[in-house]
């Protein structure tokens, strides 16, 4: 039986990413349930898990880090690629390039 948090995470995931592939949603769901995200509301945990998942699995972020770019520069260079994936998945939210917290 699912916990109330697991149900809330599932609902937040479906609301944010209606067309994301199952393999991606399951990885995002698992990350959103991780210990370090538990104190956060489910919708925020899903958002953070989604951005991290897309950044690491669907962009050149890790390669940029390996080439010597710092974290902020690498994130800047993959922002459009992340938004392309989110758009393909019909996400209800995208990264805002003008928001320094993203």
C-alpha positions as CSV (number, residue, x, y, z in Angstrom):
1,X,0.0,0.0,0.0
2,X,1.3,3.4,-1.0
3,X,1.9,6.1,1.6
4,X,0.2,9.5,1.5
5,X,3.5,11.0,0.4
6,X,4.0,8.5,-2.4
7,X,0.5,9.2,-3.7
8,X,1.1,13.0,-3.5
9,X,4.4,12.5,-5.4
10,X,2.6,10.4,-8.1
11,X,0.0,13.1,-8.5
12,X,2.6,15.9,-8.7
13,X,4.6,13.9,-11.3
14,X,1.5,13.3,-13.5
15,X,0.6,17.0,-13.2
16,X,4.1,18.2,-14.1
17,X,5.0,15.7,-16.8
18,X,1.9,14.3,-18.5
19,X,3.8,12.7,-21.5
20,X,7.2,11.7,-20.0
21,X,8.3,8.1,-20.7
22,X,7.7,5.6,-18.0
23,X,11.4,4.8,-17.5
24,X,12.0,8.5,-16.9
25,X,9.0,9.0,-14.6
26,X,10.0,6.0,-12.5
27,X,13.5,7.3,-12.0
28,X,12.2,10.8,-11.2
29,X,9.7,9.2,-8.7
30,X,12.5,7.3,-7.0
31,X,14.7,10.4,-6.7
32,X,11.8,12.5,-5.4
33,X,11.4,10.0,-2.6
34,X,15.0,10.2,-1.6
35,X,15.9,11.1,2.0
36,X,17.3,14.5,1.1
37,X,14.1,15.6,-0.6
38,X,11.7,14.2,2.0
39,X,11.4,17.5,4.0
40,X,10.1,19.3,0.8
41,X,6.5,19.4,-0.4
42,X,5.9,16.7,-3.1
43,X,5.5,19.2,-6.0
44,X,8.9,20.8,-5.2
45,X,10.6,17.4,-4.7
46,X,9.3,16.3,-8.1
47,X,10.5,19.5,-9.8
48,X,14.0,19.2,-8.4
49,X,14.2,15.5,-9.2
50,X,12.9,16.2,-12.7
51,X,15.5,18.9,-13.4
52,X,18.3,16.8,-12.0
53,X,17.2,13.7,-14.0
54,X,16.9,15.5,-17.3
55,X,20.2,17.4,-16.7
56,X,22.1,14.2,-16.1
57,X,20.3,11.8,-18.4
58,X,19.3,13.9,-21.4
59,X,22.0,16.6,-21.8
60,X,25.7,17.0,-22.1
61,X,26.0,18.3,-18.5
62,X,28.3,15.6,-17.1
63,X,30.5,15.9,-20.2
64,X,30.8,19.6,-19.7
65,X,31.8,19.1,-16.1
66,X,34.4,16.5,-17.2
67,X,35.8,19.0,-19.7
68,X,36.4,21.5,-16.8
69,X,33.4,23.7,-16.9
70,X,32.2,24.7,-13.4
71,X,28.7,23.7,-12.3
72,X,27.1,27.1,-13.0
73,X,28.6,27.3,-16.5
74,X,27.6,23.7,-17.4
75,X,24.1,24.4,-16.1
76,X,23.8,27.5,-18.2
77,X,24.9,25.7,-21.4
78,X,22.3,22.8,-20.9
79,X,19.3,25.0,-19.9
80,X,17.9,25.0,-23.4
81,X,18.3,21.3,-23.8
82,X,16.5,20.7,-20.5
83,X,13.6,22.9,-21.6
84,X,13.5,21.0,-24.9
85,X,13.0,17.7,-23.1
86,X,10.5,19.2,-20.7
87,X,8.6,20.7,-23.7
88,X,8.6,17.3,-25.4
89,X,7.1,15.8,-22.3
90,X,4.5,18.6,-22.2
91,X,5.8,19.8,-18.8
92,X,3.7,22.4,-17.1
93,X,6.8,24.3,-16.0
94,X,10.1,25.1,-17.6
95,X,13.4,26.4,-16.4
96,X,13.6,30.2,-16.4
97,X,17.0,31.4,-17.6
98,X,16.4,34.7,-15.6
99,X,15.9,32.9,-12.3
100,X,19.3,32.6,-10.6
101,X,17.9,29.8,-8.3
102,X,17.4,27.5,-11.2
